[in-house]
């Protein structure tokens, strides 16, 4: 005979466990210590089994019968009740008397959400790879990680690793190549392959889709050899100073072209590195690619640009402070927009800021300057005994060469345009 709520409530504790049957395998178990629980006894796969629904009175008689009805249907389907009813969302619906279809749909939804949240995202894997490997093994981890931070994380950071496939990555690399050039796309491909490789090693994903994409399909790995001809130089500088952007960016790009510097060598500079009386700038080894300090001899045009940059810096310790935060040095990537505007105006293709150094090297050699003097100015290693004495022996030659180069740049443009656009003084 089925139980009543009154019977359930008044079931006495006897010191021994016993049960009160409600029918169809459902019973209220009264334990020796006084707790009461709903239990279903059934046979599945030829074996006698038990499943607990929960305690009474937390689960009422009516709720126990509702969840029991679902459990019996599951047994008929050959499923253990725990497979569905251990899901909290499904359990709540079963207690409320929902249909089996509704309960199964809710369980599937919550399980899918749980699985998605448990899957590692590309951003999480990238962060782990950087802190666990890159930070400990790379000379300049933050700088090296830039392609991943700038190009990969904005597009992939929130995606689960296993949701990223080769076609998606290929389109991303092609887009980067279109916007930023082949080298940026190749660097991004390399970082994607490393991050996925690390994730695969730690079983955070099932494949490395970046390895399915050949680097040759993205761009060439060879050293760049792009340099500007005399007409291109003229168009570049005119386009640069006519661009609608912050003047400090224009001056910085012009200074890079005069002094044959890398972006980070200039953008990380502070005023203490300069001796304006001597006309020299000593870049510390920490910011040099070769990890050796580099002395730069400043022609008069460079000194004029630096004088204007100092006024633009408005008391900042940095030669190129962030326009929005003078306490921080400018990131070299801030110059990319001004450079893009200049080459677009000049109708120059496939020319990145670092190519300034190729331009300077090529032009200076064509003008007859000694190769070892050019190499010393570019902070390249010089073989043999010449390399030992390069900085001291070539001081006068390097200064004369850079002064001649700065004068040459001025002479490539119409004088009125150059003087008005390039060296206009601030009020």
C-alpha positions in Angstrom: 0.0 0.0 0.0 1.4 3.4 -0.9 2.9 5.6 1.8 1.3 8.8 3.1 3.1 12.0 4.3 1.9 11.3 7.8 3.5 7.8 7.8 6.8 9.3 6.5 6.8 12.0 9.1 6.0 9.6 12.0 8.2 6.7 11.1 10.0 5.9 14.3 13.7 5.3 15.0 14.2 1.8 16.4 17.9 1.5 16.6 18.0 -0.8 13.5 17.7 0.2 9.9 14.4 -0.7 8.2 12.4 0.5 5.2 8.8 1.4 4.3 7.8 0.5 0.8 5.9 2.9 -1.4 5.7 0.6 -4.4 7.4 0.1 -7.7 10.8 -0.3 -6.0 10.6 3.0 -4.1 11.0 2.9 -0.3 11.7 5.2 2.6 14.8 3.9 4.5 14.8 4.7 8.2 18.4 4.4 9.5 19.5 3.4 12.9 20.6 6.9 13.8 17.3 8.5 12.7 18.0 9.8 9.2 15.4 9.0 6.5 16.3 8.6 2.8 14.5 7.7 -0.4 15.9 4.6 -2.1 15.1 2.9 -5.4 15.9 -0.8 -5.7 16.0 -2.2 -9.3 17.6 -4.7 -11.6 19.8 -3.5 -14.5 21.9 -5.8 -16.7 20.8 -8.8 -14.7 22.2 -7.3 -11.4 20.3 -6.0 -8.4 21.2 -2.3 -7.8 20.2 0.6 -5.6 20.0 4.4 -6.1 19.4 7.1 -3.5 17.3 10.1 -4.3 18.0 12.1 -1.2 16.8 12.6 2.4 13.3 13.1 3.8 11.9 15.6 4.5 14.2 17.7 2.3 12.6 15.6 -0.5 8.9 15.2 0.1 6.9 12.1 -0.8 5.5 13.8 -3.9 8.9 14.8 -5.1 10.3 11.4 -4.5 7.5 9.9 -6.6 8.2 12.4 -9.4 11.9 11.7 -9.6 11.2 8.0 -9.2 8.9 8.0 -12.3 11.8 9.4 -14.3 14.2 6.9 -12.9 11.9 4.0 -13.9 11.8 5.3 -17.5 15.5 5.4 -17.5 15.7 1.8 -16.4 13.3 0.8 -19.2 15.8 2.5 -21.6 18.7 0.5 -20.1 20.2 3.6 -18.4 21.3 3.9 -14.8 19.4 6.7 -13.1 22.6 8.3 -11.9 23.7 9.0 -15.5 21.0 11.7 -15.7 19.9 12.5 -12.2 23.3 13.3 -10.8 23.2 16.3 -13.0 21.9 19.1 -10.7 19.8 20.9 -13.3 18.2 17.6 -14.4 17.6 16.6 -10.8 15.8 19.9 -10.0 13.5 19.4 -13.0 12.8 15.8 -12.1 11.8 16.9 -8.6 9.5 19.5 -10.1 7.7 16.8 -12.2 9.2 17.8 -15.6 9.1 15.4 -18.6 12.0 13.1 -19.4 12.6 15.0 -22.7 12.9 18.3 -20.9 15.1 16.9 -18.2 17.5 15.3 -20.8 17.7 18.5 -22.8 18.5 20.5 -19.6 21.2 18.0 -18.7 22.8 18.1 -22.1 22.8 21.9 -22.1 24.5 22.1 -18.7 27.0 19.4 -19.5 27.9 21.2 -22.8 28.4 24.4 -20.9 30.5 22.7 -18.3 32.7 21.0 -20.9 33.1 24.4 -22.7 34.2 26.1 -19.5 36.6 23.3 -18.7 38.3 23.5 -22.1 41.4 25.8 -22.1 41.3 28.8 -24.3 44.1 30.0 -26.6 44.6 33.0 -24.4 45.0 30.8 -21.3 47.4 28.5 -23.0 49.4 31.5 -24.3 49.7 33.0 -20.8 50.8 29.6 -19.4 53.4 29.2 -22.2 54.8 32.7 -21.6 55.1 32.4 -17.8 56.2 28.8 -17.7 58.7 28.8 -20.7 59.2 32.1 -22.5 59.9 34.2 -19.4 62.6 31.8 -18.3 64.2 31.0 -21.6 64.0 34.1 -23.8 66.4 37.0 -23.5 63.7 39.6 -24.1 60.4 37.7 -23.3 58.0 40.6 -23.4 59.4 42.0 -26.7 59.6 38.5 -28.2 56.0 37.8 -27.3 54.7 40.9 -29.1 53.5 39.1 -32.2 51.3 36.8 -30.1 50.0 39.7 -28.0 49.3 42.1 -30.9 48.2 39.7 -33.6 47.0 36.4 -32.1 45.4 37.1 -28.8 42.8 39.7 -30.0 41.5 37.2 -32.6 42.0 33.9 -30.8 42.3 34.6 -27.1 38.7 33.7 -26.1 38.4 30.7 -28.3 38.8 27.2 -27.0 42.0 25.5 -28.3 40.1 22.7 -30.0 37.7 25.2 -31.7 40.6 26.7 -33.6 41.4 24.8 -36.9 43.8 25.3 -39.7 41.4 27.2 -42.0 40.7 29.7 -39.3 44.4 30.2 -38.6 45.2 30.5 -42.3 42.7 33.3 -42.8 44.2 35.1 -39.8 47.8 34.8 -41.1 46.7 36.0 -44.5 44.9 39.0 -42.9 48.1 39.8 -40.9 50.2 39.6 -44.0 47.8 42.0 -45.8 47.8 44.5 -43.0 51.3 44.2 -41.5 53.4 42.4 -44.1 54.9 38.9 -44.5 57.3 39.0 -41.6 54.6 39.9 -39.1 52.5 37.0 -40.5 55.5 34.6 -40.3 56.2 35.6 -36.7 52.5 35.1 -35.8 52.6 31.7 -37.4 55.7 30.7 -35.4 54.1 31.8 -32.1 50.8 30.0 -32.9 52.8 26.8 -33.6 54.8 27.2 -30.3 51.7 27.9 -28.2 49.7 25.0 -29.7 52.8 22.7 -29.4 53.0 23.5 -25.7 49.3 23.0 -25.2 49.5 19.6 -27.0 52.4 18.5 -24.9 50.3 19.3 -21.8 47.2 17.6 -23.3 45.2 20.9 -23.3 44.2 20.3 -26.9 44.1 17.4 -29.4 46.0 18.9 -32.4 48.4 21.6 -33.5 46.6 23.3 -36.4 49.4 25.7 -37.0 51.7 22.8 -38.1 49.3 22.0 -40.9 50.1 25.4 -42.5 53.4 25.6 -44.3 55.3 28.8 -43.6 56.1 29.1 -47.3 52.4 29.6 -48.0 52.5 32.8 -45.8 55.8 34.4 -46.8 59.5 34.0 -47.2 61.9 33.6 -44.3 64.9 35.2 -46.1 66.5 38.4 -44.9 64.7 41.5 -46.3 66.6 43.5 -48.9 64.1 46.3 -49.5 65.6 49.8 -49.7 64.5 53.1 -50.9 65.8 54.8 -54.1 66.5 58.5 -54.2 63.0 59.4 -55.6 61.4 57.1 -53.0 63.3 58.7 -50.2 62.1 62.1 -51.2 58.5 61.0 -51.5 58.7 59.2 -48.1 60.0 62.2 -46.2 57.5 64.5 -47.8 54.6 62.1 -47.2 55.8 61.6 -43.6 55.7 65.3 -42.7 52.4 65.9 -44.5 50.8 63.0 -42.6 47.9 63.8 -40.2 49.5 62.3 -37.1 51.4 63.3 -33.9 54.5 65.3 -34.7 56.6 63.3 -32.3 56.0 60.2 -34.5 57.2 62.0 -37.6 60.4 63.3 -35.9 61.1 59.8 -34.5 60.8 58.2 -37.9 63.1 60.8 -39.4 65.6 60.3 -36.7 65.6 56.5 -37.3 66.3 57.3 -41.0 69.2 59.6 -40.1 70.9 57.4 -37.4 70.2 53.9 -38.8 68.6 52.8 -35.5 66.2 50.1 -34.6 62.8 51.1 -33.2 63.4 49.8 -29.7 66.8 51.5 -29.5 65.1 54.9 -29.9 61.7 54.3 -28.3 63.3 53.1 -25.0 65.8 56.0 -24.8 65.9 58.4 -21.8 67.6 61.8 -21.7 70.4 60.6 -19.4 71.9 58.6 -22.3 72.8 61.8 -24.2 75.9 64.0 -24.0 74.7 67.0 -26.0 78.0 68.9 -25.5 79.9 66.1 -27.1 77.2 65.3 -29.6 77.0 61.7 -28.6 74.4 59.2 -27.4 75.4 56.0 -25.6 72.7 53.3 -26.0 73.1 50.7 -23.2 73.7 47.0 -23.9 70.3 46.0 -22.6 68.6 47.6 -25.5 71.0 46.5 -28.2 70.5 43.4 -30.3 74.1 42.4 -29.9 73.9 43.0 -26.1 76.8 45.5 -26.4 76.5 49.2 -25.7 76.5 51.4 -28.9 77.8 54.9 -29.2 76.0 57.1 -31.8 77.6 60.3 -33.1 74.9 62.9 -33.7 74.8 65.2 -36.8 73.3 68.6 -36.5 70.0 67.6 -37.9 69.7 64.8 -35.3 70.5 67.4 -32.5 67.8 69.7 -33.8 65.2 66.9 -33.9 66.2 65.8 -30.4 65.9 69.4 -29.2 62.3 69.5 -30.5 61.5 66.1 -29.0 62.7 67.3 -25.6 60.2 70.1 -25.7 57.5 67.8 -26.9 58.4 65.4 -24.0 57.5 68.3 -21.6 59.7 67.2 -18.7 59.4 63.4 -19.2 62.5 61.3 -18.6 61.8 59.6 -21.9 62.9 60.9 -25.3 59.6 59.4 -26.7 57.1 59.2 -23.9 53.6 57.8 -24.4 51.4 60.8 -25.5 48.8 59.7 -23.0 51.2 58.8 -20.1 54.6 60.7 -20.0 55.8 58.4 -17.3 56.0 55.5 -19.7 58.3 55.1 -22.8 56.5 54.9 -26.1 56.1 51.4 -27.7 57.8 51.1 -31.0 54.5 49.9 -32.6 53.1 53.4 -32.1 55.2 54.5 -35.0 53.7 52.0 -37.4 50.6 54.2 -38.2 52.7 57.2 -39.2 55.0 55.1 -41.3 52.0 53.5 -43.0 50.6 56.9 -43.8 54.0 58.0 -45.3 54.5 55.0 -47.5 50.8 55.1 -48.7 51.2 58.8 -49.6 54.5 58.0 -51.3 53.1 55.0 -53.1 55.8 52.8 -51.7 55.1 49.1 -51.4 56.5 46.4 -49.1 58.6 48.7 -46.9 58.7 48.4 -43.1 60.5 50.7 -40.6 63.4 48.3 -40.1 64.1 48.6 -43.9 65.4 52.1 -43.1 68.6 50.3 -42.1 68.8 48.6 -45.5 68.3 51.9 -47.2 71.0 53.6 -45.2 73.5 50.7 -45.7 72.9 50.6 -49.4 73.0 54.3 -50.0 76.1 54.9 -47.9 78.0 52.2 -49.7 76.9 53.5 -53.1 78.2 56.9 -52.0 81.6 55.4 -51.4 81.8 55.2 -47.6 84.0 52.4 -46.2 82.1 49.2 -45.4 83.6 48.9 -41.9 82.5 52.5 -41.1 79.0 51.7 -42.3 78.9 48.5 -40.3 80.0 50.3 -37.2 77.3 52.9 -37.6 74.7 50.1 -38.0 76.1 48.4 -34.8 76.9 45.3 -36.8 79.8 43.0 -35.7 83.0 43.8 -37.6 85.3 40.8 -38.2 89.0 40.8 -37.5 91.2 43.5 -35.9 89.0 46.2 -37.4 86.2 45.2 -35.1 88.3 45.7 -32.0 89.0 49.3 -32.7 85.9 50.2 -34.6 84.2 52.5 -32.1 87.3 54.6 -31.3 89.1 54.4 -34.7 86.0 55.4 -36.7 84.6 58.1 -34.6 85.5 61.0 -36.9 84.6 58.9 -40.0 81.2 57.9 -38.6 80.3 61.4 -37.6 81.4 62.8 -40.9 79.5 60.0 -42.7 76.2 60.6 -40.7 76.5 64.3 -41.2 76.9 63.8 -44.9 74.0 61.4 -44.9 71.7 63.8 -43.0 72.7 66.6 -45.5 72.0 64.2 -48.4 68.5 63.5 -47.0 67.9 67.3 -46.9 69.1 67.7 -50.4 66.7 65.1 -51.8 63.7 67.3 -51.2 62.8 70.8 -52.3 64.4 73.2 -49.9 61.2 75.1 -49.0 59.4 71.9 -48.3 62.2 70.4 -46.2 62.9 73.5 -44.0 59.2 74.3 -43.5 58.0 70.8 -42.8 60.9 69.2 -41.1 62.5 71.8 -38.8 59.7 74.2 -38.1 60.2 75.3 -34.5 57.5 75.1 -31.8 56.1 78.3 -30.5 
